[in-house]
């Protein structure tokens, strides 16, 4: 459990196709995911939240108004970045 927590808390930024995604640990089981290209404090910057439940990660995606469950933290973060990529390409 400690190794998992250390690995997750060290995942600060994920660069997805030139877009900067900020991942902020809020607690041992919760993270906020934001677009770092939007000013800090601007609510539009928040994509959603990730919460760990046992061996899965639940994503609350604010941009799509949906919840999803993933087996890894990396997939959970990627799921929040994907809508932003689609929007940028359209």
Gaussian input, Z-matrix of N, CA and C with variables (Angstrom, degrees):
# hf/3-21g

backbone

0 1
 N
 C     1     B1
 C     2     B2     1     A1
 N     3     B3     2     A2     1     D1
 C     4     B4     3     A3     2     D2
 C     5     B5     4     A4     3     D3
 N     6     B6     5     A5     4     D4
 C     7     B7     6     A6     5     D5
 C     8     B8     7     A7     6     D6
 N     9     B9     8     A8     7     D7
 C    10    B10     9     A9     8     D8
 C    11    B11    10    A10     9     D9
 N    12    B12    11    A11    10    D10
 C    13    B13    12    A12    11    D11
 C    14    B14    13    A13    12    D12
 N    15    B15    14    A14    13    D13
 C    16    B16    15    A15    14    D14
 C    17    B17    16    A16    15    D15
 N    18    B18    17    A17    16    D16
 C    19    B19    18    A18    17    D17
 C    20    B20    19    A19    18    D18
 N    21    B21    20    A20    19    D19
 C    22    B22    21    A21    20    D20
 C    23    B23    22    A22    21    D21
 N    24    B24    23    A23    22    D22
 C    25    B25    24    A24    23    D23
 C    26    B26    25    A25    24    D24
 N    27    B27    26    A26    25    D25
 C    28    B28    27    A27    26    D26
 C    29    B29    28    A28    27    D27
 N    30    B30    29    A29    28    D28
 C    31    B31    30    A30    29    D29
 C    32    B32    31    A31    30    D30
 N    33    B33    32    A32    31    D31
 C    34    B34    33    A33    32    D32
 C    35    B35    34    A34    33    D33
 N    36    B36    35    A35    34    D34
 C    37    B37    36    A36    35    D35
 C    38    B38    37    A37    36    D36
 N    39    B39    38    A38    37    D37
 C    40    B40    39    A39    38    D38
 C    41    B41    40    A40    39    D39
 N    42    B42    41    A41    40    D40
 C    43    B43    42    A42    41    D41
 C    44    B44    43    A43    42    D42
 N    45    B45    44    A44    43    D43
 C    46    B46    45    A45    44    D44
 C    47    B47    46    A46    45    D45
 N    48    B48    47    A47    46    D46
 C    49    B49    48    A48    47    D47
 C    50    B50    49    A49    48    D48
 N    51    B51    50    A50    49    D49
 C    52    B52    51    A51    50    D50
 C    53    B53    52    A52    51    D51
 N    54    B54    53    A53    52    D52
 C    55    B55    54    A54    53    D53
 C    56    B56    55    A55    54    D54
 N    57    B57    56    A56    55    D55
 C    58    B58    57    A57    56    D56
 C    59    B59    58    A58    57    D57
 N    60    B60    59    A59    58    D58
 C    61    B61    60    A60    59    D59
 C    62    B62    61    A61    60    D60
 N    63    B63    62    A62    61    D61
 C    64    B64    63    A63    62    D62
 C    65    B65    64    A64    63    D63
 N    66    B66    65    A65    64    D64
 C    67    B67    66    A66    65    D65
 C    68    B68    67    A67    66    D66
 N    69    B69    68    A68    67    D67
 C    70    B70    69    A69    68    D68
 C    71    B71    70    A70    69    D69
 N    72    B72    71    A71    70    D70
 C    73    B73    72    A72    71    D71
 C    74    B74    73    A73    72    D72
 N    75    B75    74    A74    73    D73
 C    76    B76    75    A75    74    D74
 C    77    B77    76    A76    75    D75
 N    78    B78    77    A77    76    D76
 C    79    B79    78    A78    77    D77
 C    80    B80    79    A79    78    D78
 N    81    B81    80    A80    79    D79
 C    82    B82    81    A81    80    D80
 C    83    B83    82    A82    81    D81
 N    84    B84    83    A83    82    D82
 C    85    B85    84    A84    83    D83
 C    86    B86    85    A85    84    D84
 N    87    B87    86    A86    85    D85
 C    88    B88    87    A87    86    D86
 C    89    B89    88    A88    87    D87
 N    90    B90    89    A89    88    D88
 C    91    B91    90    A90    89    D89
 C    92    B92    91    A91    90    D90
 N    93    B93    92    A92    91    D91
 C    94    B94    93    A93    92    D92
 C    95    B95    94    A94    93    D93
 N    96    B96    95    A95    94    D94
 C    97    B97    96    A96    95    D95
 C    98    B98    97    A97    96    D96
 N    99    B99    98    A98    97    D97
 C   100   B100    99    A99    98    D98
 C   101   B101   100   A100    99    D99
 N   102   B102   101   A101   100   D100
 C   103   B103   102   A102   101   D101
 C   104   B104   103   A103   102   D102
 N   105   B105   104   A104   103   D103
 C   106   B106   105   A105   104   D104
 C   107   B107   106   A106   105   D105
 N   108   B108   107   A107   106   D106
 C   109   B109   108   A108   107   D107
 C   110   B110   109   A109   108   D108
 N   111   B111   110   A110   109   D109
 C   112   B112   111   A111   110   D110
 C   113   B113   112   A112   111   D111
 N   114   B114   113   A113   112   D112
 C   115   B115   114   A114   113   D113
 C   116   B116   115   A115   114   D114
 N   117   B117   116   A116   115   D115
 C   118   B118   117   A117   116   D116
 C   119   B119   118   A118   117   D117
 N   120   B120   119   A119   118   D118
 C   121   B121   120   A120   119   D119
 C   122   B122   121   A121   120   D120
 N   123   B123   122   A122   121   D121
 C   124   B124   123   A123   122   D122
 C   125   B125   124   A124   123   D123
 N   126   B126   125   A125   124   D124
 C   127   B127   126   A126   125   D125
 C   128   B128   127   A127   126   D126
 N   129   B129   128   A128   127   D127
 C   130   B130   129   A129   128   D128
 C   131   B131   130   A130   129   D129
 N   132   B132   131   A131   130   D130
 C   133   B133   132   A132   131   D131
 C   134   B134   133   A133   132   D132
 N   135   B135   134   A134   133   D133
 C   136   B136   135   A135   134   D134
 C   137   B137   136   A136   135   D135
 N   138   B138   137   A137   136   D136
 C   139   B139   138   A138   137   D137
 C   140   B140   139   A139   138   D138
 N   141   B141   140   A140   139   D139
 C   142   B142   141   A141   140   D140
 C   143   B143   142   A142   141   D141
 N   144   B144   143   A143   142   D142
 C   145   B145   144   A144   143   D143
 C   146   B146   145   A145   144   D144
 N   147   B147   146   A146   145   D145
 C   148   B148   147   A147   146   D146
 C   149   B149   148   A148   147   D147
 N   150   B150   149   A149   148   D148
 C   151   B151   150   A150   149   D149
 C   152   B152   151   A151   150   D150
 N   153   B153   152   A152   151   D151
 C   154   B154   153   A153   152   D152
 C   155   B155   154   A154   153   D153
 N   156   B156   155   A155   154   D154
 C   157   B157   156   A156   155   D155
 C   158   B158   157   A157   156   D156
 N   159   B159   158   A158   157   D157
 C   160   B160   159   A159   158   D158
 C   161   B161   160   A160   159   D159
 N   162   B162   161   A161   160   D160
 C   163   B163   162   A162   161   D161
 C   164   B164   163   A163   162   D162
 N   165   B165   164   A164   163   D163
 C   166   B166   165   A165   164   D164
 C   167   B167   166   A166   165   D165
 N   168   B168   167   A167   166   D166
 C   169   B169   168   A168   167   D167
 C   170   B170   169   A169   168   D168
 N   171   B171   170   A170   169   D169
 C   172   B172   171   A171   170   D170
 C   173   B173   172   A172   171   D171
 N   174   B174   173   A173   172   D172
 C   175   B175   174   A174   173   D173
 C   176   B176   175   A175   174   D174
 N   177   B177   176   A176   175   D175
 C   178   B178   177   A177   176   D176
 C   179   B179   178   A178   177   D177
 N   180   B180   179   A179   178   D178
 C   181   B181   180   A180   179   D179
 C   182   B182   181   A181   180   D180
 N   183   B183   182   A182   181   D181
 C   184   B184   183   A183   182   D182
 C   185   B185   184   A184   183   D183
 N   186   B186   185   A185   184   D184
 C   187   B187   186   A186   185   D185
 C   188   B188   187   A187   186   D186
 N   189   B189   188   A188   187   D187
 C   190   B190   189   A189   188   D188
 C   191   B191   190   A190   189   D189
 N   192   B192   191   A191   190   D190
 C   193   B193   192   A192   191   D191
 C   194   B194   193   A193   192   D192
 N   195   B195   194   A194   193   D193
 C   196   B196   195   A195   194   D194
 C   197   B197   196   A196   195   D195
 N   198   B198   197   A197   196   D196
 C   199   B199   198   A198   197   D197
 C   200   B200   199   A199   198   D198
 N   201   B201   200   A200   199   D199
 C   202   B202   201   A201   200   D200
 C   203   B203   202   A202   201   D201
 N   204   B204   203   A203   202   D202
 C   205   B205   204   A204   203   D203
 C   206   B206   205   A205   204   D204
 N   207   B207   206   A206   205   D205
 C   208   B208   207   A207   206   D206
 C   209   B209   208   A208   207   D207
 N   210   B210   209   A209   208   D208
 C   211   B211   210   A210   209   D209
 C   212   B212   211   A211   210   D210
 N   213   B213   212   A212   211   D211
 C   214   B214   213   A213   212   D212
 C   215   B215   214   A214   213   D213
 N   216   B216   215   A215   214   D214
 C   217   B217   216   A216   215   D215
 C   218   B218   217   A217   216   D216
 N   219   B219   218   A218   217   D217
 C   220   B220   219   A219   218   D218
 C   221   B221   220   A220   219   D219
 N   222   B222   221   A221   220   D220
 C   223   B223   222   A222   221   D221
 C   224   B224   223   A223   222   D222
 N   225   B225   224   A224   223   D223
 C   226   B226   225   A225   224   D224
 C   227   B227   226   A226   225   D225
 N   228   B228   227   A227   226   D226
 C   229   B229   228   A228   227   D227
 C   230   B230   229   A229   228   D228
 N   231   B231   230   A230   229   D229
 C   232   B232   231   A231   230   D230
 C   233   B233   232   A232   231   D231
 N   234   B234   233   A233   232   D232
 C   235   B235   234   A234   233   D233
 C   236   B236   235   A235   234   D234
 N   237   B237   236   A236   235   D235
 C   238   B238   237   A237   236   D236
 C   239   B239   238   A238   237   D237
 N   240   B240   239   A239   238   D238
 C   241   B241   240   A240   239   D239
 C   242   B242   241   A241   240   D240
 N   243   B243   242   A242   241   D241
 C   244   B244   243   A243   242   D242
 C   245   B245   244   A244   243   D243
 N   246   B246   245   A245   244   D244
 C   247   B247   246   A246   245   D245
 C   248   B248   247   A247   246   D246
 N   249   B249   248   A248   247   D247
 C   250   B250   249   A249   248   D248
 C   251   B251   250   A250   249   D249
 N   252   B252   251   A251   250   D250
 C   253   B253   252   A252   251   D251
 C   254   B254   253   A253   252   D252
 N   255   B255   254   A254   253   D253
 C   256   B256   255   A255   254   D254
 C   257   B257   256   A256   255   D255
 N   258   B258   257   A257   256   D256
 C   259   B259   258   A258   257   D257
 C   260   B260   259   A259   258   D258
 N   261   B261   260   A260   259   D259
 C   262   B262   261   A261   260   D260
 C   263   B263   262   A262   261   D261
 N   264   B264   263   A263   262   D262
 C   265   B265   264   A264   263   D263
 C   266   B266   265   A265   264   D264
 N   267   B267   266   A266   265   D265
 C   268   B268   267   A267   266   D266
 C   269   B269   268   A268   267   D267

   B1=1.4582
   B2=1.5254
   B3=1.3317
   B4=1.4573
   B5=1.5196
   B6=1.3479
   B7=1.4530
   B8=1.5190
   B9=1.3227
   B10=1.4579
   B11=1.5135
   B12=1.3243
   B13=1.4628
   B14=1.5207
   B15=1.3467
   B16=1.4588
   B17=1.5232
   B18=1.3197
   B19=1.4585
   B20=1.5202
   B21=1.3289
   B22=1.4529
   B23=1.5153
   B24=1.3156
   B25=1.4604
   B26=1.5260
   B27=1.3351
   B28=1.4601
   B29=1.5257
   B30=1.3189
   B31=1.4688
   B32=1.5260
   B33=1.3263
   B34=1.4630
   B35=1.5231
   B36=1.3091
   B37=1.4628
   B38=1.5195
   B39=1.3102
   B40=1.4545
   B41=1.5159
   B42=1.3202
   B43=1.4580
   B44=1.5216
   B45=1.3034
   B46=1.4530
   B47=1.5209
   B48=1.3288
   B49=1.4671
   B50=1.5308
   B51=1.3153
   B52=1.4522
   B53=1.5161
   B54=1.3136
   B55=1.4641
   B56=1.5224
   B57=1.3076
   B58=1.4600
   B59=1.5180
   B60=1.3165
   B61=1.4561
   B62=1.5214
   B63=1.3162
   B64=1.4573
   B65=1.5151
   B66=1.3181
   B67=1.4606
   B68=1.5205
   B69=1.3256
   B70=1.4610
   B71=1.5166
   B72=1.3266
   B73=1.4612
   B74=1.5250
   B75=1.3273
   B76=1.4620
   B77=1.5239
   B78=1.3242
   B79=1.4656
   B80=1.5234
   B81=1.3138
   B82=1.4645
   B83=1.5214
   B84=1.3266
   B85=1.4644
   B86=1.5267
   B87=1.3292
   B88=1.4661
   B89=1.5286
   B90=1.3530
   B91=1.4538
   B92=1.5266
   B93=1.3172
   B94=1.4668
   B95=1.5248
   B96=1.3430
   B97=1.4618
   B98=1.5256
   B99=1.3461
   B100=1.4688
   B101=1.5243
   B102=1.3184
   B103=1.4577
   B104=1.5234
   B105=1.3214
   B106=1.4647
   B107=1.5212
   B108=1.3422
   B109=1.4623
   B110=1.5241
   B111=1.3388
   B112=1.4656
   B113=1.5251
   B114=1.3073
   B115=1.4674
   B116=1.5255
   B117=1.3295
   B118=1.4663
   B119=1.5214
   B120=1.3096
   B121=1.4561
   B122=1.5177
   B123=1.3289
   B124=1.4650
   B125=1.5256
   B126=1.3316
   B127=1.4687
   B128=1.5277
   B129=1.3224
   B130=1.4683
   B131=1.5216
   B132=1.3275
   B133=1.4608
   B134=1.5275
   B135=1.3189
   B136=1.4685
   B137=1.5225
   B138=1.3466
   B139=1.4676
   B140=1.5149
   B141=1.3361
   B142=1.4536
   B143=1.5111
   B144=1.3214
   B145=1.4598
   B146=1.5144
   B147=1.3198
   B148=1.4609
   B149=1.5130
   B150=1.3240
   B151=1.4604
   B152=1.5217
   B153=1.3364
   B154=1.4608
   B155=1.5162
   B156=1.3263
   B157=1.4629
   B158=1.5175
   B159=1.3183
   B160=1.4694
   B161=1.5271
   B162=1.3432
   B163=1.4654
   B164=1.5211
   B165=1.3275
   B166=1.4650
   B167=1.5289
   B168=1.3242
   B169=1.4611
   B170=1.5232
   B171=1.3299
   B172=1.4584
   B173=1.5185
   B174=1.3239
   B175=1.4588
   B176=1.5201
   B177=1.3184
   B178=1.4680
   B179=1.5205
   B180=1.3330
   B181=1.4597
   B182=1.5174
   B183=1.3278
   B184=1.4658
   B185=1.5238
   B186=1.3092
   B187=1.4666
   B188=1.5196
   B189=1.3234
   B190=1.4656
   B191=1.5219
   B192=1.3235
   B193=1.4753
   B194=1.5235
   B195=1.3322
   B196=1.4572
   B197=1.5233
   B198=1.3303
   B199=1.4658
   B200=1.5123
   B201=1.3255
   B202=1.4598
   B203=1.5162
   B204=1.3393
   B205=1.4606
   B206=1.5253
   B207=1.3462
   B208=1.4576
   B209=1.5218
   B210=1.3314
   B211=1.4633
   B212=1.5223
   B213=1.3447
   B214=1.4625
   B215=1.5245
   B216=1.3137
   B217=1.4586
   B218=1.5344
   B219=1.3192
   B220=1.4584
   B221=1.5250
   B222=1.3294
   B223=1.4702
   B224=1.5215
   B225=1.3156
   B226=1.4674
   B227=1.5282
   B228=1.3303
   B229=1.4669
   B230=1.5274
   B231=1.3287
   B232=1.4669
   B233=1.5247
   B234=1.3213
   B235=1.4676
   B236=1.5246
   B237=1.3171
   B238=1.4620
   B239=1.5234
   B240=1.3151
   B241=1.4618
   B242=1.5240
   B243=1.3087
   B244=1.4638
   B245=1.5234
   B246=1.3408
   B247=1.4634
   B248=1.5265
   B249=1.3230
   B250=1.4538
   B251=1.5229
   B252=1.3189
   B253=1.4612
   B254=1.5261
   B255=1.3371
   B256=1.4607
   B257=1.5229
   B258=1.3316
   B259=1.4595
   B260=1.5313
   B261=1.3280
   B262=1.4607
   B263=1.5290
   B264=1.3300
   B265=1.4559
   B266=1.5209
   B267=1.3280
   B268=1.4732
   B269=1.5097
   A1=110.65
   A2=118.23
   A3=120.60
   A4=110.91
   A5=117.49
   A6=119.83
   A7=110.82
   A8=117.33
   A9=120.99
   A10=110.18
   A11=117.48
   A12=120.99
   A13=110.47
   A14=117.68
   A15=120.92
   A16=110.85
   A17=116.64
   A18=120.85
   A19=110.31
   A20=116.97
   A21=120.71
   A22=112.09
   A23=117.53
   A24=119.07
   A25=111.54
   A26=117.26
   A27=119.38
   A28=111.83
   A29=117.85
   A30=122.49
   A31=108.90
   A32=116.39
   A33=120.73
   A34=113.09
   A35=117.94
   A36=121.12
   A37=110.14
   A38=115.84
   A39=121.45
   A40=106.83
   A41=117.26
   A42=121.26
   A43=107.98
   A44=117.72
   A45=122.60
   A46=108.94
   A47=115.97
   A48=122.40
   A49=112.56
   A50=115.30
   A51=119.48
   A52=114.93
   A53=117.97
   A54=121.35
   A55=108.01
   A56=117.06
   A57=120.77
   A58=110.28
   A59=114.66
   A60=121.94
   A61=107.27
   A62=117.44
   A63=121.69
   A64=109.98
   A65=116.38
   A66=122.05
   A67=107.25
   A68=116.49
   A69=122.02
   A70=109.62
   A71=116.64
   A72=120.85
   A73=108.53
   A74=116.16
   A75=121.87
   A76=111.53
   A77=116.19
   A78=122.62
   A79=107.15
   A80=116.84
   A81=120.73
   A82=112.36
   A83=117.57
   A84=120.51
   A85=114.09
   A86=118.09
   A87=120.16
   A88=111.71
   A89=114.94
   A90=121.96
   A91=110.02
   A92=116.34
   A93=122.46
   A94=106.76
   A95=116.69
   A96=121.80
   A97=108.35
   A98=115.73
   A99=121.39
   A100=111.53
   A101=114.88
   A102=123.16
   A103=106.28
   A104=117.02
   A105=120.91
   A106=112.66
   A107=117.66
   A108=119.58
   A109=111.28
   A110=117.25
   A111=122.55
   A112=107.48
   A113=117.44
   A114=122.79
   A115=112.26
   A116=115.41
   A117=121.22
   A118=108.93
   A119=116.49
   A120=121.18
   A121=113.38
   A122=117.55
   A123=121.43
   A124=107.80
   A125=118.80
   A126=120.67
   A127=113.66
   A128=118.27
   A129=120.64
   A130=112.18
   A131=117.14
   A132=121.07
   A133=112.44
   A134=117.77
   A135=120.77
   A136=110.33
   A137=115.82
   A138=121.71
   A139=110.53
   A140=114.84
   A141=118.80
   A142=111.69
   A143=113.83
   A144=121.32
   A145=109.82
   A146=115.28
   A147=122.61
   A148=106.90
   A149=115.72
   A150=120.61
   A151=108.86
   A152=116.08
   A153=120.85
   A154=109.83
   A155=115.66
   A156=123.78
   A157=107.13
   A158=117.51
   A159=122.13
   A160=109.87
   A161=117.31
   A162=121.27
   A163=113.45
   A164=117.59
   A165=119.81
   A166=110.13
   A167=114.60
   A168=121.63
   A169=108.42
   A170=116.33
   A171=121.12
   A172=109.10
   A173=115.47
   A174=122.30
   A175=109.32
   A176=116.10
   A177=122.17
   A178=105.87
   A179=115.68
   A180=121.79
   A181=108.77
   A182=116.96
   A183=121.56
   A184=112.38
   A185=117.39
   A186=120.09
   A187=112.17
   A188=117.47
   A189=121.00
   A190=112.25
   A191=117.11
   A192=122.25
   A193=111.17
   A194=115.64
   A195=119.75
   A196=110.56
   A197=114.12
   A198=121.74
   A199=108.22
   A200=115.37
   A201=121.60
   A202=108.47
   A203=116.13
   A204=121.60
   A205=108.29
   A206=115.72
   A207=121.68
   A208=109.83
   A209=115.41
   A210=120.17
   A211=113.04
   A212=117.73
   A213=120.28
   A214=110.83
   A215=115.02
   A216=121.56
   A217=110.63
   A218=116.68
   A219=121.15
   A220=111.39
   A221=117.36
   A222=120.82
   A223=111.07
   A224=116.16
   A225=120.06
   A226=110.31
   A227=117.02
   A228=120.91
   A229=109.96
   A230=116.93
   A231=120.91
   A232=111.55
   A233=117.39
   A234=119.88
   A235=111.43
   A236=117.13
   A237=120.59
   A238=111.33
   A239=118.02
   A240=121.60
   A241=111.52
   A242=118.17
   A243=122.33
   A244=113.99
   A245=121.03
   A246=119.24
   A247=112.33
   A248=117.07
   A249=120.58
   A250=109.59
   A251=117.86
   A252=121.74
   A253=109.55
   A254=116.96
   A255=120.85
   A256=110.64
   A257=116.72
   A258=121.42
   A259=110.52
   A260=116.89
   A261=120.99
   A262=111.53
   A263=117.44
   A264=121.18
   A265=112.73
   A266=117.52
   A267=119.25
   A268=112.94
   D1=-41.88
   D2=-179.44
   D3=-64.49
   D4=-41.60
   D5=178.23
   D6=-61.42
   D7=-41.41
   D8=179.08
   D9=-62.70
   D10=-46.24
   D11=-179.54
   D12=-61.54
   D13=-43.40
   D14=179.16
   D15=-62.16
   D16=-41.68
   D17=-179.54
   D18=-64.15
   D19=-42.69
   D20=-176.94
   D21=-71.48
   D22=-41.02
   D23=-178.26
   D24=-70.97
   D25=-19.87
   D26=178.61
   D27=-82.47
   D28=-9.36
   D29=179.87
   D30=-83.23
   D31=80.67
   D32=-173.18
   D33=-86.18
   D34=-44.50
   D35=-176.46
   D36=-134.70
   D37=140.26
   D38=176.11
   D39=-126.67
   D40=121.36
   D41=179.42
   D42=-93.10
   D43=116.80
   D44=-177.35
   D45=-117.36
   D46=103.96
   D47=179.39
   D48=50.49
   D49=47.28
   D50=176.76
   D51=85.15
   D52=-5.82
   D53=178.42
   D54=-98.53
   D55=141.69
   D56=-179.02
   D57=-99.99
   D58=122.58
   D59=178.69
   D60=-108.03
   D61=124.79
   D62=177.32
   D63=-100.53
   D64=129.49
   D65=178.15
   D66=-115.63
   D67=117.19
   D68=-177.89
   D69=-113.44
   D70=122.95
   D71=177.24
   D72=-75.15
   D73=123.13
   D74=178.83
   D75=-97.06
   D76=-30.70
   D77=177.69
   D78=-157.91
   D79=-175.53
   D80=179.17
   D81=-63.12
   D82=-19.71
   D83=-175.57
   D84=-128.05
   D85=7.48
   D86=-175.77
   D87=-136.27
   D88=140.11
   D89=179.00
   D90=-136.48
   D91=146.73
   D92=173.64
   D93=-105.83
   D94=137.42
   D95=-179.22
   D96=-118.18
   D97=124.44
   D98=-174.55
   D99=-130.47
   D100=160.35
   D101=170.74
   D102=-87.43
   D103=113.13
   D104=-176.03
   D105=-76.44
   D106=-5.86
   D107=177.38
   D108=-84.18
   D109=-9.23
   D110=176.54
   D111=-101.02
   D112=141.40
   D113=-175.45
   D114=-52.91
   D115=138.48
   D116=175.92
   D117=-59.35
   D118=138.34
   D119=-179.09
   D120=93.63
   D121=-15.50
   D122=177.37
   D123=-81.48
   D124=118.73
   D125=-176.41
   D126=-61.14
   D127=-21.37
   D128=177.59
   D129=-66.70
   D130=-17.37
   D131=-178.78
   D132=-73.93
   D133=-21.50
   D134=-175.36
   D135=-82.15
   D136=119.87
   D137=175.22
   D138=-80.84
   D139=-42.71
   D140=-175.83
   D141=169.80
   D142=-165.16
   D143=-178.61
   D144=-130.21
   D145=152.94
   D146=174.82
   D147=-121.14
   D148=134.70
   D149=177.84
   D150=-131.12
   D151=132.89
   D152=179.76
   D153=-88.98
   D154=131.43
   D155=174.13
   D156=-127.48
   D157=109.72
   D158=-177.90
   D159=52.44
   D160=-112.33
   D161=-177.25
   D162=-105.34
   D163=19.83
   D164=179.63
   D165=-132.73
   D166=165.74
   D167=-178.25
   D168=-126.06
   D169=118.01
   D170=179.21
   D171=-93.78
   D172=130.98
   D173=-179.00
   D174=-109.56
   D175=127.37
   D176=170.01
   D177=-103.34
   D178=106.50
   D179=-176.50
   D180=-96.54
   D181=109.10
   D182=-177.14
   D183=-71.24
   D184=-31.73
   D185=-177.35
   D186=-70.89
   D187=-31.24
   D188=-179.69
   D189=-106.72
   D190=-0.74
   D191=-177.84
   D192=50.71
   D193=52.42
   D194=179.89
   D195=-144.08
   D196=163.32
   D197=174.48
   D198=-122.09
   D199=142.10
   D200=179.26
   D201=-141.10
   D202=160.08
   D203=179.03
   D204=-123.08
   D205=136.69
   D206=-178.42
   D207=-130.18
   D208=156.11
   D209=-178.08
   D210=-83.50
   D211=-20.57
   D212=180.00
   D213=-130.13
   D214=155.65
   D215=177.47
   D216=-63.72
   D217=-41.05
   D218=-178.67
   D219=-60.93
   D220=-42.15
   D221=178.10
   D222=-66.73
   D223=-36.08
   D224=178.24
   D225=-62.95
   D226=-45.61
   D227=178.45
   D228=-63.88
   D229=-44.52
   D230=-179.43
   D231=-60.83
   D232=-34.29
   D233=-179.88
   D234=-64.76
   D235=-30.66
   D236=177.58
   D237=-78.85
   D238=-29.36
   D239=179.48
   D240=-76.75
   D241=-31.50
   D242=-174.94
   D243=-57.21
   D244=-47.67
   D245=179.20
   D246=-60.45
   D247=-33.40
   D248=179.07
   D249=-66.50
   D250=-39.41
   D251=178.89
   D252=-65.09
   D253=-45.89
   D254=179.01
   D255=-57.95
   D256=-43.55
   D257=-178.97
   D258=-64.36
   D259=-41.01
   D260=-178.85
   D261=-66.98
   D262=-31.43
   D263=-178.27
   D264=-81.69
   D265=-19.36
   D266=-176.47
   D267=-88.24

